[in-house]
């Protein structure tokens, strides 16, 4: 069983090298646009979560003061 694992090792790394050569990296403009989109979406979701949290906090405080 160990012999078959040793024989598969070099094949695995040559396969990884072949697959790595197929990678197409985005250009600078695409990377910048996607990064800006991620930051904007993160800020928007953060604001939405903060508003929901504020509303839930005030709702719980209102109910506990009844």
Backbone as JSON Lines, residues from 0, in Angstrom:
{"i":0,"aa":"X","n":[0.82,-1.18,0.0],"ca":[0.0,0.0,0.0],"c":[0.86,1.25,0.0]}
{"i":1,"aa":"X","n":[1.98,1.23,0.69],"ca":[2.88,2.38,0.71],"c":[3.51,2.61,-0.66]}
{"i":2,"aa":"X","n":[3.82,1.53,-1.38],"ca":[4.43,1.68,-2.69],"c":[3.49,2.39,-3.67]}
{"i":3,"aa":"X","n":[2.21,2.07,-3.62],"ca":[1.27,2.72,-4.54],"c":[1.11,4.21,-4.18]}
{"i":4,"aa":"X","n":[1.19,4.55,-2.91],"ca":[1.1,5.95,-2.5],"c":[2.32,6.74,-2.99]}
{"i":5,"aa":"X","n":[3.49,6.1,-2.96],"ca":[4.69,6.79,-3.42],"c":[4.64,7.0,-4.93]}
{"i":6,"aa":"X","n":[4.05,6.08,-5.66],"ca":[3.97,6.22,-7.11],"c":[2.98,7.32,-7.51]}
{"i":7,"aa":"X","n":[1.95,7.56,-6.7],"ca":[0.96,8.58,-7.03],"c":[1.47,9.98,-6.7]}
{"i":8,"aa":"X","n":[2.45,10.11,-5.84],"ca":[2.96,11.41,-5.42],"c":[3.42,12.28,-6.56]}
{"i":9,"aa":"X","n":[4.36,11.84,-7.38],"ca":[4.82,12.69,-8.48],"c":[3.71,13.03,-9.48]}
{"i":10,"aa":"X","n":[2.8,12.1,-9.71],"ca":[1.69,12.37,-10.62],"c":[0.78,13.46,-10.07]}
{"i":11,"aa":"X","n":[0.61,13.45,-8.78],"ca":[-0.23,14.47,-8.14],"c":[0.36,15.86,-8.35]}
{"i":12,"aa":"X","n":[1.65,15.99,-8.09],"ca":[2.28,17.3,-8.2],"c":[2.36,17.78,-9.65]}
{"i":13,"aa":"X","n":[2.53,16.87,-10.59],"ca":[2.52,17.3,-11.99],"c":[1.12,17.73,-12.39]}
{"i":14,"aa":"X","n":[0.1,17.07,-11.83],"ca":[-1.28,17.48,-12.09],"c":[-1.57,18.85,-11.5]}
{"i":15,"aa":"X","n":[-1.06,19.08,-10.3],"ca":[-1.25,20.39,-9.68],"c":[-0.57,21.47,-10.52]}
{"i":16,"aa":"X","n":[0.62,21.17,-11.0],"ca":[1.35,22.14,-11.83],"c":[0.58,22.43,-13.12]}
{"i":17,"aa":"X","n":[0.0,21.4,-13.71],"ca":[-0.76,21.59,-14.94],"c":[-2.01,22.43,-14.68]}
{"i":18,"aa":"X","n":[-2.7,22.15,-13.6],"ca":[-3.9,22.92,-13.26],"c":[-3.54,24.36,-12.9]}
{"i":19,"aa":"X","n":[-2.44,24.55,-12.22],"ca":[-2.02,25.89,-11.83],"c":[-1.73,26.74,-13.07]}
{"i":20,"aa":"X","n":[-1.26,26.1,-14.13],"ca":[-0.99,26.82,-15.37],"c":[-2.25,27.29,-16.07]}
{"i":21,"aa":"X","n":[-3.4,26.69,-15.74],"ca":[-4.67,27.06,-16.36],"c":[-5.34,28.26,-15.69]}
{"i":22,"aa":"X","n":[-4.8,28.7,-14.57],"ca":[-5.41,29.8,-13.82],"c":[-5.27,31.09,-14.61]}
{"i":23,"aa":"X","n":[-6.39,31.82,-14.7],"ca":[-6.35,33.16,-15.31],"c":[-6.61,34.17,-14.21]}
{"i":24,"aa":"X","n":[-5.65,35.02,-13.95],"ca":[-5.75,36.0,-12.89],"c":[-6.42,37.25,-13.44]}
{"i":25,"aa":"X","n":[-7.28,37.89,-12.64],"ca":[-7.94,39.12,-13.11],"c":[-6.94,40.26,-13.21]}
{"i":26,"aa":"X","n":[-7.26,41.2,-14.1],"ca":[-6.38,42.36,-14.24],"c":[-6.62,43.34,-13.09]}
{"i":27,"aa":"X","n":[-5.82,44.37,-13.04],"ca":[-5.86,45.33,-11.94],"c":[-7.22,46.04,-11.86]}
{"i":28,"aa":"X","n":[-7.79,46.41,-12.99],"ca":[-9.06,47.13,-13.02],"c":[-10.18,46.26,-12.46]}
{"i":29,"aa":"X","n":[-10.24,45.01,-12.86],"ca":[-11.27,44.09,-12.37],"c":[-11.11,43.86,-10.87]}
{"i":30,"aa":"X","n":[-9.88,43.67,-10.43],"ca":[-9.62,43.45,-9.0],"c":[-10.06,44.67,-8.19]}
{"i":31,"aa":"X","n":[-9.77,45.86,-8.68],"ca":[-10.16,47.09,-7.98],"c":[-11.68,47.21,-7.9]}
{"i":32,"aa":"X","n":[-12.38,46.96,-9.02],"ca":[-13.83,47.07,-9.04],"c":[-14.47,46.06,-8.1]}
{"i":33,"aa":"X","n":[-13.97,44.85,-8.07],"ca":[-14.53,43.84,-7.18],"c":[-14.23,44.16,-5.72]}
{"i":34,"aa":"X","n":[-13.07,44.71,-5.45],"ca":[-12.72,45.1,-4.07],"c":[-13.63,46.22,-3.59]}
{"i":35,"aa":"X","n":[-13.88,47.21,-4.44],"ca":[-14.78,48.3,-4.09],"c":[-16.19,47.76,-3.83]}
{"i":36,"aa":"X","n":[-16.64,46.83,-4.66],"ca":[-17.97,46.24,-4.47],"c":[-18.06,45.52,-3.13]}
{"i":37,"aa":"X","n":[-17.03,44.79,-2.77],"ca":[-17.02,44.07,-1.49],"c":[-17.07,45.05,-0.33]}
{"i":38,"aa":"X","n":[-16.3,46.13,-0.4],"ca":[-16.29,47.11,0.69],"c":[-17.66,47.78,0.81]}
{"i":39,"aa":"X","n":[-18.25,48.17,-0.3],"ca":[-19.56,48.84,-0.27],"c":[-20.63,47.91,0.28]}
{"i":40,"aa":"X","n":[-20.66,46.67,-0.19],"ca":[-21.65,45.71,0.31],"c":[-21.45,45.45,1.79]}
{"i":41,"aa":"X","n":[-20.21,45.38,2.23],"ca":[-19.93,45.16,3.65],"c":[-20.44,46.33,4.5]}
{"i":42,"aa":"X","n":[-20.23,47.55,4.03],"ca":[-20.7,48.72,4.76],"c":[-22.23,48.74,4.81]}
{"i":43,"aa":"X","n":[-22.88,48.47,3.68],"ca":[-24.34,48.47,3.63],"c":[-24.91,47.4,4.56]}
{"i":44,"aa":"X","n":[-24.36,46.21,4.52],"ca":[-24.84,45.15,5.41],"c":[-24.56,45.48,6.87]}
{"i":45,"aa":"X","n":[-23.44,46.1,7.15],"ca":[-23.14,46.52,8.51],"c":[-24.16,47.53,9.03]}
{"i":46,"aa":"X","n":[-24.55,48.48,8.18],"ca":[-25.56,49.46,8.57],"c":[-26.91,48.78,8.8]}
{"i":47,"aa":"X","n":[-27.28,47.87,7.92],"ca":[-28.55,47.15,8.08],"c":[-28.56,46.36,9.38]}
{"i":48,"aa":"X","n":[-27.48,45.66,9.68],"ca":[-27.4,44.89,10.92],"c":[-27.44,45.81,12.13]}
{"i":49,"aa":"X","n":[-26.77,46.96,12.06],"ca":[-26.79,47.91,13.17],"c":[-28.19,48.44,13.41]}
{"i":50,"aa":"X","n":[-28.94,48.75,12.35],"ca":[-30.3,49.25,12.5],"c":[-31.2,48.17,13.1]}
{"i":51,"aa":"X","n":[-31.07,46.94,12.62],"ca":[-31.86,45.84,13.18],"c":[-31.52,45.61,14.65]}
{"i":52,"aa":"X","n":[-30.26,45.7,14.99],"ca":[-29.83,45.52,16.37],"c":[-30.39,46.62,17.26]}
{"i":53,"aa":"X","n":[-30.33,47.85,16.77],"ca":[-30.87,48.98,17.53],"c":[-32.37,48.81,17.75]}
{"i":54,"aa":"X","n":[-33.08,48.4,16.7],"ca":[-34.52,48.18,16.82],"c":[-34.85,47.04,17.78]}
{"i":55,"aa":"X","n":[-34.1,45.96,17.71],"ca":[-34.33,44.83,18.61],"c":[-34.03,45.23,20.05]}
{"i":56,"aa":"X","n":[-32.98,45.99,20.25],"ca":[-32.61,46.43,21.6],"c":[-33.71,47.32,22.19]}
{"i":57,"aa":"X","n":[-34.18,48.27,21.41],"ca":[-35.25,49.15,21.89],"c":[-36.55,48.38,22.09]}
{"i":58,"aa":"X","n":[-36.82,47.42,21.23],"ca":[-38.02,46.6,21.39],"c":[-37.99,45.79,22.68]}
{"i":59,"aa":"X","n":[-36.86,45.2,22.99],"ca":[-36.72,44.42,24.21],"c":[-36.82,45.35,25.43]}
{"i":60,"aa":"X","n":[-36.19,46.49,25.36],"ca":[-36.28,47.45,26.47],"c":[-37.73,47.91,26.69]}
{"i":61,"aa":"X","n":[-38.43,48.14,25.61],"ca":[-39.85,48.55,25.7],"c":[-40.67,47.45,26.36]}
{"i":62,"aa":"X","n":[-40.46,46.22,25.95],"ca":[-41.24,45.1,26.5],"c":[-40.9,44.84,27.96]}
{"i":63,"aa":"X","n":[-39.67,45.03,28.36],"ca":[-39.29,44.76,29.75],"c":[-39.76,45.87,30.68]}
{"i":64,"aa":"X","n":[-40.06,47.06,30.14],"ca":[-40.51,48.18,30.97],"c":[-42.03,48.22,31.11]}
{"i":65,"aa":"X","n":[-42.73,47.32,30.45],"ca":[-44.21,47.31,30.54],"c":[-44.68,46.93,31.9]}
